[in-house]
Amino acid sequence: MTRVGLLSDTHSYFDPKIAEFFKDVDLLIHGGDFGSLEIIDNCKALCSNFIGVSGNIDNIKIKAEMPLNQSFMIEDLKVFMTHIGGYPGRYTKRVRSLLEKEKPDLYICGHSHILKVMRDKKLDLLHINPGACGHAGFHAIRTLIRFSVEGKEIDNLEVIELGKRGKID
């Protein structure tokens, strides 16, 4: 079993509670819009098994370290991730083409700051957007997702609320 922590849209803010919620994860995934190289360093310090993609606010230094897209395996689960791509029924043309080609079991994106976990029956995949865990943006509540993978199965999916946007506890 692989325990996974998923976050996105930190926008240069790394809430100390992230370390508490993700202390036991085997894999940490960031869906883009880091905002600073320090956030990448924080993620790598938290979990040596770290995967991320760059987002639209990320500078050239971050984009040099984090690609636009990532395709990877979590046990037997095929994953495709990019920052901007839409969701079932509303994919961008670029992402729809990539999903049809890659045929992932799980598609992860960020960008919208809207937490979504949706099944795409047409492409036979699960879509997850963990929402945003930074303070910049229009979201009301800062969120993360934690789940486990065993073989090809996703289990124990939890939405974690960090508090209101703009309020530092």
VEXBA-731223 format. One record per residue (C-alpha): residue number from 1; residue in three letters; x, y, z. Coordinates in steps of 0.1 Angstrom, whole numbers, plus 5000, padded with zeros to 4 digits. Example, Ala and Ser with C-alpha at 12.3 -4.5 7.8 and 13.67 -1.06 7.14 Angstrom:
<sites>
<site><num>1</num><residu>ala</residu><c1>5123</c1><c2>4955</c2><c3>5078</c3></site>
<site><num>2</num><residu>ser</residu><c1>5137</c1><c2>4989</c2><c3>5071</c3></site>
</sites>
This chain:
<sites>
<site><num>1</num><residu>met</residu><c1>5000</c1><c2>5000</c2><c3>5000</c3></site>
<site><num>2</num><residu>thr</residu><c1>5012</c1><c2>5035</c2><c3>4991</c3></site>
<site><num>3</num><residu>arg</residu><c1>5000</c1><c2>5065</c2><c3>5011</c3></site>
<site><num>4</num><residu>val</residu><c1>4997</c1><c2>5096</c2><c3>4990</c3></site>
<site><num>5</num><residu>gly</residu><c1>4994</c1><c2>5133</c2><c3>4999</c3></site>
<site><num>6</num><residu>leu</residu><c1>4981</c1><c2>5156</c2><c3>4972</c3></site>
<site><num>7</num><residu>leu</residu><c1>4981</c1><c2>5194</c2><c3>4973</c3></site>
<site><num>8</num><residu>ser</residu><c1>4981</c1><c2>5223</c2><c3>4948</c3></site>
<site><num>9</num><residu>asp</residu><c1>4981</c1><c2>5260</c2><c3>4944</c3></site>
<site><num>10</num><residu>thr</residu><c1>5003</c1><c2>5269</c2><c3>4974</c3></site>
<site><num>11</num><residu>his</residu><c1>5011</c1><c2>5303</c2><c3>4959</c3></site>
<site><num>12</num><residu>ser</residu><c1>5042</c1><c2>5307</c2><c3>4980</c3></site>
<site><num>13</num><residu>tyr</residu><c1>5025</c1><c2>5297</c2><c3>5013</c3></site>
<site><num>14</num><residu>phe</residu><c1>5033</c1><c2>5264</c2><c3>5030</c3></site>
<site><num>15</num><residu>asp</residu><c1>5010</c1><c2>5259</c2><c3>5059</c3></site>
<site><num>16</num><residu>pro</residu><c1>5028</c1><c2>5242</c2><c3>5088</c3></site>
<site><num>17</num><residu>lys</residu><c1>4998</c1><c2>5219</c2><c3>5092</c3></site>
<site><num>18</num><residu>ile</residu><c1>5007</c1><c2>5203</c2><c3>5059</c3></site>
<site><num>19</num><residu>ala</residu><c1>5036</c1><c2>5186</c2><c3>5075</c3></site>
<site><num>20</num><residu>glu</residu><c1>5013</c1><c2>5172</c2><c3>5102</c3></site>
<site><num>21</num><residu>phe</residu><c1>4987</c1><c2>5158</c2><c3>5078</c3></site>
<site><num>22</num><residu>phe</residu><c1>5013</c1><c2>5144</c2><c3>5054</c3></site>
<site><num>23</num><residu>lys</residu><c1>5039</c1><c2>5131</c2><c3>5079</c3></site>
<site><num>24</num><residu>asp</residu><c1>5032</c1><c2>5094</c2><c3>5071</c3></site>
<site><num>25</num><residu>val</residu><c1>5028</c1><c2>5097</c2><c3>5033</c3></site>
<site><num>26</num><residu>asp</residu><c1>5050</c1><c2>5076</c2><c3>5010</c3></site>
<site><num>27</num><residu>leu</residu><c1>5045</c1><c2>5099</c2><c3>4980</c3></site>
<site><num>28</num><residu>leu</residu><c1>5038</c1><c2>5137</c2><c3>4980</c3></site>
<site><num>29</num><residu>ile</residu><c1>5022</c1><c2>5152</c2><c3>4948</c3></site>
<site><num>30</num><residu>his</residu><c1>5019</c1><c2>5189</c2><c3>4940</c3></site>
<site><num>31</num><residu>gly</residu><c1>4996</c1><c2>5199</c2><c3>4912</c3></site>
<site><num>32</num><residu>gly</residu><c1>5013</c1><c2>5232</c2><c3>4903</c3></site>
<site><num>33</num><residu>asp</residu><c1>5014</c1><c2>5269</c2><c3>4912</c3></site>
<site><num>34</num><residu>phe</residu><c1>5041</c1><c2>5265</c2><c3>4938</c3></site>
<site><num>35</num><residu>gly</residu><c1>5048</c1><c2>5303</c2><c3>4937</c3></site>
<site><num>36</num><residu>ser</residu><c1>5084</c1><c2>5299</c2><c3>4950</c3></site>
<site><num>37</num><residu>leu</residu><c1>5113</c1><c2>5275</c2><c3>4950</c3></site>
<site><num>38</num><residu>glu</residu><c1>5111</c1><c2>5274</c2><c3>4988</c3></site>
<site><num>39</num><residu>ile</residu><c1>5077</c1><c2>5255</c2><c3>4984</c3></site>
<site><num>40</num><residu>ile</residu><c1>5095</c1><c2>5228</c2><c3>4963</c3></site>
<site><num>41</num><residu>asp</residu><c1>5122</c1><c2>5225</c2><c3>4990</c3></site>
<site><num>42</num><residu>asn</residu><c1>5095</c1><c2>5222</c2><c3>5017</c3></site>
<site><num>43</num><residu>cys</residu><c1>5078</c1><c2>5194</c2><c3>4998</c3></site>
<site><num>44</num><residu>lys</residu><c1>5111</c1><c2>5175</c2><c3>4992</c3></site>
<site><num>45</num><residu>ala</residu><c1>5120</c1><c2>5179</c2><c3>5029</c3></site>
<site><num>46</num><residu>leu</residu><c1>5086</c1><c2>5165</c2><c3>5039</c3></site>
<site><num>47</num><residu>cys</residu><c1>5088</c1><c2>5135</c2><c3>5015</c3></site>
<site><num>48</num><residu>ser</residu><c1>5118</c1><c2>5123</c2><c3>4995</c3></site>
<site><num>49</num><residu>asn</residu><c1>5094</c1><c2>5107</c2><c3>4970</c3></site>
<site><num>50</num><residu>phe</residu><c1>5080</c1><c2>5139</c2><c3>4955</c3></site>
<site><num>51</num><residu>ile</residu><c1>5064</c1><c2>5147</c2><c3>4921</c3></site>
<site><num>52</num><residu>gly</residu><c1>5051</c1><c2>5180</c2><c3>4909</c3></site>
<site><num>53</num><residu>val</residu><c1>5042</c1><c2>5200</c2><c3>4878</c3></site>
<site><num>54</num><residu>ser</residu><c1>5047</c1><c2>5237</c2><c3>4871</c3></site>
<site><num>55</num><residu>gly</residu><c1>5017</c1><c2>5261</c2><c3>4871</c3></site>
<site><num>56</num><residu>asn</residu><c1>5008</c1><c2>5293</c2><c3>4853</c3></site>
<site><num>57</num><residu>ile</residu><c1>5021</c1><c2>5315</c2><c3>4881</c3></site>
<site><num>58</num><residu>asp</residu><c1>5054</c1><c2>5297</c2><c3>4884</c3></site>
<site><num>59</num><residu>asn</residu><c1>5086</c1><c2>5315</c2><c3>4872</c3></site>
<site><num>60</num><residu>ile</residu><c1>5112</c1><c2>5302</c2><c3>4849</c3></site>
<site><num>61</num><residu>lys</residu><c1>5133</c1><c2>5287</c2><c3>4877</c3></site>
<site><num>62</num><residu>ile</residu><c1>5104</c1><c2>5266</c2><c3>4889</c3></site>
<site><num>63</num><residu>lys</residu><c1>5095</c1><c2>5256</c2><c3>4854</c3></site>
<site><num>64</num><residu>ala</residu><c1>5131</c1><c2>5244</c2><c3>4849</c3></site>
<site><num>65</num><residu>glu</residu><c1>5126</c1><c2>5221</c2><c3>4879</c3></site>
<site><num>66</num><residu>met</residu><c1>5090</c1><c2>5211</c2><c3>4874</c3></site>
<site><num>67</num><residu>pro</residu><c1>5076</c1><c2>5200</c2><c3>4840</c3></site>
<site><num>68</num><residu>leu</residu><c1>5043</c1><c2>5210</c2><c3>4825</c3></site>
<site><num>69</num><residu>asn</residu><c1>5031</c1><c2>5174</c2><c3>4825</c3></site>
<site><num>70</num><residu>gln</residu><c1>5039</c1><c2>5142</c2><c3>4845</c3></site>
<site><num>71</num><residu>ser</residu><c1>5030</c1><c2>5106</c2><c3>4837</c3></site>
<site><num>72</num><residu>phe</residu><c1>5039</c1><c2>5081</c2><c3>4864</c3></site>
<site><num>73</num><residu>met</residu><c1>5028</c1><c2>5050</c2><c3>4882</c3></site>
<site><num>74</num><residu>ile</residu><c1>5017</c1><c2>5045</c2><c3>4918</c3></site>
<site><num>75</num><residu>glu</residu><c1>5019</c1><c2>5008</c2><c3>4922</c3></site>
<site><num>76</num><residu>asp</residu><c1>4997</c1><c2>4996</c2><c3>4893</c3></site>
<site><num>77</num><residu>leu</residu><c1>4978</c1><c2>5028</c2><c3>4889</c3></site>
<site><num>78</num><residu>lys</residu><c1>4987</c1><c2>5050</c2><c3>4859</c3></site>
<site><num>79</num><residu>val</residu><c1>4986</c1><c2>5087</c2><c3>4866</c3></site>
<site><num>80</num><residu>phe</residu><c1>4986</c1><c2>5118</c2><c3>4844</c3></site>
<site><num>81</num><residu>met</residu><c1>4991</c1><c2>5152</c2><c3>4859</c3></site>
<site><num>82</num><residu>thr</residu><c1>4992</c1><c2>5188</c2><c3>4846</c3></site>
<site><num>83</num><residu>his</residu><c1>4982</c1><c2>5221</c2><c3>4863</c3></site>
<site><num>84</num><residu>ile</residu><c1>4956</c1><c2>5234</c2><c3>4838</c3></site>
<site><num>85</num><residu>gly</residu><c1>4933</c1><c2>5209</c2><c3>4821</c3></site>
<site><num>86</num><residu>gly</residu><c1>4897</c1><c2>5211</c2><c3>4832</c3></site>
<site><num>87</num><residu>tyr</residu><c1>4876</c1><c2>5182</c2><c3>4844</c3></site>
<site><num>88</num><residu>pro</residu><c1>4853</c1><c2>5155</c2><c3>4829</c3></site>
<site><num>89</num><residu>gly</residu><c1>4831</c1><c2>5170</c2><c3>4803</c3></site>
<site><num>90</num><residu>arg</residu><c1>4851</c1><c2>5202</c2><c3>4802</c3></site>
<site><num>91</num><residu>tyr</residu><c1>4887</c1><c2>5193</c2><c3>4794</c3></site>
<site><num>92</num><residu>thr</residu><c1>4909</c1><c2>5216</c2><c3>4775</c3></site>
<site><num>93</num><residu>lys</residu><c1>4916</c1><c2>5204</c2><c3>4740</c3></site>
<site><num>94</num><residu>arg</residu><c1>4953</c1><c2>5198</c2><c3>4748</c3></site>
<site><num>95</num><residu>val</residu><c1>4945</c1><c2>5177</c2><c3>4779</c3></site>
<site><num>96</num><residu>arg</residu><c1>4917</c1><c2>5157</c2><c3>4763</c3></site>
<site><num>97</num><residu>ser</residu><c1>4941</c1><c2>5147</c2><c3>4736</c3></site>
<site><num>98</num><residu>leu</residu><c1>4967</c1><c2>5137</c2><c3>4761</c3></site>
<site><num>99</num><residu>leu</residu><c1>4942</c1><c2>5117</c2><c3>4783</c3></site>
<site><num>100</num><residu>glu</residu><c1>4930</c1><c2>5098</c2><c3>4752</c3></site>
<site><num>101</num><residu>lys</residu><c1>4966</c1><c2>5090</c2><c3>4743</c3></site>
<site><num>102</num><residu>glu</residu><c1>4979</c1><c2>5082</c2><c3>4778</c3></site>
<site><num>103</num><residu>lys</residu><c1>4948</c1><c2>5064</c2><c3>4790</c3></site>
<site><num>104</num><residu>pro</residu><c1>4955</c1><c2>5070</c2><c3>4828</c3></site>
<site><num>105</num><residu>asp</residu><c1>4935</c1><c2>5056</c2><c3>4856</c3></site>
<site><num>106</num><residu>leu</residu><c1>4939</c1><c2>5088</c2><c3>4876</c3></site>
<site><num>107</num><residu>tyr</residu><c1>4941</c1><c2>5124</c2><c3>4862</c3></site>
<site><num>108</num><residu>ile</residu><c1>4953</c1><c2>5151</c2><c3>4886</c3></site>
<site><num>109</num><residu>cys</residu><c1>4952</c1><c2>5189</c2><c3>4880</c3></site>
<site><num>110</num><residu>gly</residu><c1>4950</c1><c2>5221</c2><c3>4900</c3></site>
<site><num>111</num><residu>his</residu><c1>4945</c1><c2>5257</c2><c3>4888</c3></site>
<site><num>112</num><residu>ser</residu><c1>4907</c1><c2>5262</c2><c3>4895</c3></site>
<site><num>113</num><residu>his</residu><c1>4911</c1><c2>5263</c2><c3>4933</c3></site>
<site><num>114</num><residu>ile</residu><c1>4879</c1><c2>5241</c2><c3>4933</c3></site>
<site><num>115</num><residu>leu</residu><c1>4882</c1><c2>5208</c2><c3>4950</c3></site>
<site><num>116</num><residu>lys</residu><c1>4868</c1><c2>5180</c2><c3>4928</c3></site>
<site><num>117</num><residu>val</residu><c1>4868</c1><c2>5143</c2><c3>4928</c3></site>
<site><num>118</num><residu>met</residu><c1>4849</c1><c2>5130</c2><c3>4898</c3></site>
<site><num>119</num><residu>arg</residu><c1>4846</c1><c2>5098</c2><c3>4878</c3></site>
<site><num>120</num><residu>asp</residu><c1>4849</c1><c2>5102</c2><c3>4840</c3></site>
<site><num>121</num><residu>lys</residu><c1>4830</c1><c2>5072</c2><c3>4826</c3></site>
<site><num>122</num><residu>lys</residu><c1>4838</c1><c2>5080</c2><c3>4790</c3></site>
<site><num>123</num><residu>leu</residu><c1>4876</c1><c2>5079</c2><c3>4795</c3></site>
<site><num>124</num><residu>asp</residu><c1>4874</c1><c2>5054</c2><c3>4824</c3></site>
<site><num>125</num><residu>leu</residu><c1>4894</c1><c2>5075</c2><c3>4849</c3></site>
<site><num>126</num><residu>leu</residu><c1>4891</c1><c2>5093</c2><c3>4882</c3></site>
<site><num>127</num><residu>his</residu><c1>4898</c1><c2>5130</c2><c3>4882</c3></site>
<site><num>128</num><residu>ile</residu><c1>4911</c1><c2>5147</c2><c3>4913</c3></site>
<site><num>129</num><residu>asn</residu><c1>4917</c1><c2>5184</c2><c3>4919</c3></site>
<site><num>130</num><residu>pro</residu><c1>4928</c1><c2>5189</c2><c3>4955</c3></site>
<site><num>131</num><residu>gly</residu><c1>4916</c1><c2>5226</c2><c3>4955</c3></site>
<site><num>132</num><residu>ala</residu><c1>4941</c1><c2>5252</c2><c3>4968</c3></site>
<site><num>133</num><residu>cys</residu><c1>4960</c1><c2>5252</c2><c3>5001</c3></site>
<site><num>134</num><residu>gly</residu><c1>4975</c1><c2>5287</c2><c3>4997</c3></site>
<site><num>135</num><residu>his</residu><c1>4960</c1><c2>5320</c2><c3>5006</c3></site>
<site><num>136</num><residu>ala</residu><c1>4960</c1><c2>5336</c2><c3>4971</c3></site>
<site><num>137</num><residu>gly</residu><c1>4928</c1><c2>5331</c2><c3>4951</c3></site>
<site><num>138</num><residu>phe</residu><c1>4890</c1><c2>5331</c2><c3>4955</c3></site>
<site><num>139</num><residu>his</residu><c1>4885</c1><c2>5298</c2><c3>4973</c3></site>
<site><num>140</num><residu>ala</residu><c1>4869</c1><c2>5300</c2><c3>5007</c3></site>
<site><num>141</num><residu>ile</residu><c1>4885</c1><c2>5270</c2><c3>5024</c3></site>
<site><num>142</num><residu>arg</residu><c1>4921</c1><c2>5258</c2><c3>5019</c3></site>
<site><num>143</num><residu>thr</residu><c1>4922</c1><c2>5220</c2><c3>5011</c3></site>
<site><num>144</num><residu>leu</residu><c1>4944</c1><c2>5190</c2><c3>5007</c3></site>
<site><num>145</num><residu>ile</residu><c1>4937</c1><c2>5154</c2><c3>4998</c3></site>
<site><num>146</num><residu>arg</residu><c1>4951</c1><c2>5122</c2><c3>5013</c3></site>
<site><num>147</num><residu>phe</residu><c1>4945</c1><c2>5087</c2><c3>4999</c3></site>
<site><num>148</num><residu>ser</residu><c1>4961</c1><c2>5053</c2><c3>4996</c3></site>
<site><num>149</num><residu>val</residu><c1>4967</c1><c2>5031</c2><c3>4966</c3></site>
<site><num>150</num><residu>glu</residu><c1>4969</c1><c2>4993</c2><c3>4967</c3></site>
<site><num>151</num><residu>gly</residu><c1>4977</c1><c2>4978</c2><c3>4933</c3></site>
<site><num>152</num><residu>lys</residu><c1>4953</c1><c2>4997</c2><c3>4910</c3></site>
<site><num>153</num><residu>glu</residu><c1>4928</c1><c2>5007</c2><c3>4937</c3></site>
<site><num>154</num><residu>ile</residu><c1>4924</c1><c2>5041</c2><c3>4953</c3></site>
<site><num>155</num><residu>asp</residu><c1>4911</c1><c2>5038</c2><c3>4989</c3></site>
<site><num>156</num><residu>asn</residu><c1>4907</c1><c2>5059</c2><c3>5021</c3></site>
<site><num>157</num><residu>leu</residu><c1>4904</c1><c2>5092</c2><c3>5002</c3></site>
<site><num>158</num><residu>glu</residu><c1>4902</c1><c2>5121</c2><c3>5027</c3></site>
<site><num>159</num><residu>val</residu><c1>4896</c1><c2>5158</c2><c3>5021</c3></site>
<site><num>160</num><residu>ile</residu><c1>4915</c1><c2>5178</c2><c3>5047</c3></site>
<site><num>161</num><residu>glu</residu><c1>4905</c1><c2>5214</c2><c3>5054</c3></site>
<site><num>162</num><residu>leu</residu><c1>4932</c1><c2>5237</c2><c3>5066</c3></site>
<site><num>163</num><residu>gly</residu><c1>4910</c1><c2>5267</c2><c3>5074</c3></site>
<site><num>164</num><residu>lys</residu><c1>4898</c1><c2>5298</c2><c3>5057</c3></site>
<site><num>165</num><residu>arg</residu><c1>4917</c1><c2>5315</c2><c3>5029</c3></site>
<site><num>166</num><residu>gly</residu><c1>4934</c1><c2>5347</c2><c3>5042</c3></site>
<site><num>167</num><residu>lys</residu><c1>4932</c1><c2>5336</c2><c3>5079</c3></site>
<site><num>168</num><residu>ile</residu><c1>4965</c1><c2>5324</c2><c3>5093</c3></site>
<site><num>169</num><residu>asp</residu><c1>4959</c1><c2>5303</c2><c3>5124</c3></site>
</sites>
